[in-house]
Amino acid sequence: MYAAIRRYEGVTDSREAARLVREGFLPIISQVPGFVAYYFVDAGGGLMISTSVFADQASADESSRRAADFFRQQMATMLPNPPQITVGKWSRTRCGKPYRHRDPHEDHHSPVSAHAAANPVAAAE
């Protein structure tokens, strides 16, 4: 597997950038053959980092081309600096269980808790 990591500095509107990534870019990148996963981090202070994971290097390279097109056409005013891009072989050495903070006052046997534990991404939304 291969990963494409993009680091964007000087982002002028991180909230709007996150919305455009979620609603505009994610549907585009997820259609690249070999797409596995996409992660987006708003690190604050005008810094955004994304990691895309693909089955092969050709797919990772294609994602970089599509990202360049999308960000140039849709987000140029929010991203005044070109991104730093790193593409390389992905080596997953360990995966843990998804973490979910548990409130000591929460009923851990309720259907909502069971759903949240089984679907941590959905619970975070």
C-alpha positions, 0 to 999 in steps of 0.5 A: 500500500502507498500513502500520500501525505499533504501538508498545507500551511497558511490556510486562511479559513480552516472551517470552510476548507474542512467543509470543502474537503468533506463535501467536494474533495473526498467524493473525488478522491474516493473514486480513484481505483485503489482508494483505501482511506483518507484522513484530514487533520486541522492542526490549528494555526492555519495548518492542515494535514491530510493522509490518503492511503491507496493500494498501489503507487499509481493510485497514490500518484493519481490522487496527488494529480486530482488533489492539485486540480481540486485545490487549485480550482476550488480552494486557491484563495484559502490555500495561499501556499503550495502543499508539501507532498510526500508519497511513499510505501505504507507500512502498518505496523500496529493497529489498536482498538478505536478509542472512545472516552467513556463518561463514568455517568453514562449507561454503558449498556444502552443501545446508544452506547453499544452503537457508539462503541461499534461505530466510533466514527459515527459517534464522533459526528 
